[in-house]
């Protein structure tokens, strides 16, 4: 079975880092992806894809990305469900992000980020920023 997703899009809002009860870092974000509408060839619609990433990738994104940042992600689709406050079951389909590539034009900022992250954990910085 193959379950791999590759997307390029822009963040719809500033990312907010969260922590689980056992102190793991998690970041939920939404990517806006352009697609051409059916009515007119030049009219664009957008799809909004929910994504989640964990650990160092989550921390990195929360520090160096903001609304409108263009990124590429590679991950896999996952489904889950939970009970909301009204005790109704909510089903979620999202991309579990494994790799991130920063594509925005503010490359000076990203070079600073890459060098600081590589100083603390070079292997993961290369994975999150250079593999797409």
N, C-alpha and C positions, 0 to 999 in steps of 0.2 A: 504494500500500500504506500502511496505517496501522499504526503500532506505538507506541501510547501507553498508559501505565499510570498510574492515579492511586490511591494507597493512603493510608489513615489507620490508624496503629497505634502500638504502644508498642515501644520498644527492649527486646530480651530480655536484654541485658547492657551493661555500660559499653563504649563504643566505644574501640578501640585503633588509633591512627594508625600506619600502616606506610609504609615508603619502598621504592621499587623500586631496582634496581641503578643506574639513571640518575637517582636522587634525586627522583623524582616522588612526591607524597603520595597515598596511597590509603587508603580506609576501607571495610572490609567490615562489614556489620551485618545483623541480622535483625530484621524487624518482625513482631510478633505481632498478628494481626487476628482479631477476634471474629466468629463466625458462629453462627447458631442451629443446633442439632442436629436431626436428622430425627426422633428418638424423641419428644422433648418440645419444645413451643414455647418454653419458658422456659429450657431447658438450653442453655448456650453451649459450643461447641467453639472451637478456635483453629486458625488456619493460620499457619505460620511461613514468611515470605517472605525469602529472601536478597537483599540489596541491596548495591550498591557505588557509591561516589562518589569523585571525584578533586579534587585541587587545593585551592582556598580553601574549598570546601564541606566537604571532608574535614577540614581543619584546624579549621574552625568547629565542626563536630559534635563533634570529639574534645575540645574545650575546654568546650563548654557543654551537652552532653547526657550523661545517664547512664542506667543501667538504669531502665526504666519511663517515660522521657520520651515524651510523646505528640507525634508529628509527622505531617505530611502530606507525601507525596512525589509528584512527577511525573517520569516517566522512560519508558524503553522496555525491553522484554524483550530479553535477549541470551542466546545460548548459547555455550558454549565447552567445551573438553575439555583434559585434561592427563594425563600419566602420573604415577601416585603412586609411592611408594617401592618397592612390589611390582611395578612396571612394568605395572600394570593401567590401562587408560584409564578416566578418571572424567569423566562429562558433567555440566555445571552449567548450570542455567537460573537467571538472576538478573535483577533490575531494575537497570539503569544509571540512577542518579538524576541528573536535570538540575536540578530545583528542589526546595527544601525549605521547609516552613512549620512553624514551631514553635508547637505548640498547647497545651503544658502550662500549668498554672495559675500557675507561678512567673514571672509577667510582669515583675516588678521586675528579676530577673536577666537576662531577655531584653532589656529596654530598655538596660541597661548594655552588653550584648554588641553590640546593633545599633549603638549610637553608636560603640563602639570599632572595629568592623569597618568602618563607613562612613567613619571617619577615614582608614583605610588604603586602602580600595577601595570607595567608595560604590555604584558600579553593581552589583557582584556581591552586596553585602549586601542591596540591595533585591530582587534576583532571588531570592536563596536564602531570604529570609525573608517576602516579601510576595506572591509569585506562586504560586498553586495553582489 
